[in-house]
Amino acid sequence: MADIRNEVLYEELLKLDERMAESEAVMADLVAFMKDMNRELAEGQARTEALKRKLFKDRFDAQGLFVG
């Protein structure tokens, strides 16, 4: 009886281990996606700031506030 119980527990542990491996892979993909997205957002923000400086030149003070 104990052997059957241990076998069932072992099978459940194997299933959980498999699910954990799948979850880990999905999380790794998510982290990679988020890093790429953050990089793209930072690049876009830098381009926007450069365009603002180019378009408005001296209309922005040192703090980035519109003057005038």
N, C-alpha and C positions, 0 to 999 in steps of 0.2 A: 504494500500500500504506500509506503514511504517512497519507494522507488518511482512509482507512477506520479506521485505528487512532485517529487524532485524533477522528473522529466518534464512535466507540464510547466513548472517554474522555469526550467532551463529554456524551453521553447519560447516562453513569453519574454525572457531576457534577450534571446536572440532577435525576436521581433522588435523589441524596444531599441536594441543596438542598431538594427538596420534603419529604423525610423530616425534615430539620432544622427546617423551618418547622412541620411537624406537631408535632414534639417540643417546640418552643418554645411553641406554643399550649397543649399539654397541661401543660407546666411552669407556665405563667402561671395556668392554672386551678387547679392544685394549690396554688400559692402563695396564691392568693385564698382557697381552701378552708381552708388551714392558718391564715391570718390570722383568718378568721371563727371557726374552732374555738378558737383561742387567746383571742379576745375573749370567747366564750361561756364558756370555762373560767374565765377571770378573773372574769367576772360571777358565775358560780356559786360560786366560792370566796369572793368578797366577801359574797354572801348567806349562805353557810354560817357565815362568821366573825361576821356580824351576829346571826344566830340563836343562835350559841353564847353571844355576849355577853348577849343578851337572856334566854336561858334560865338561864344559870348566873351571871349578874351578877358578884358579887364573889368567886366561887369560883375565878376565874382570877387568878393574879398578873400582874405586869407582863410576864413572859416568855411568858405564855400557858399556863403549866402549871397543872394542876388542883390546888387546895389543899383539903385536908380529906379 
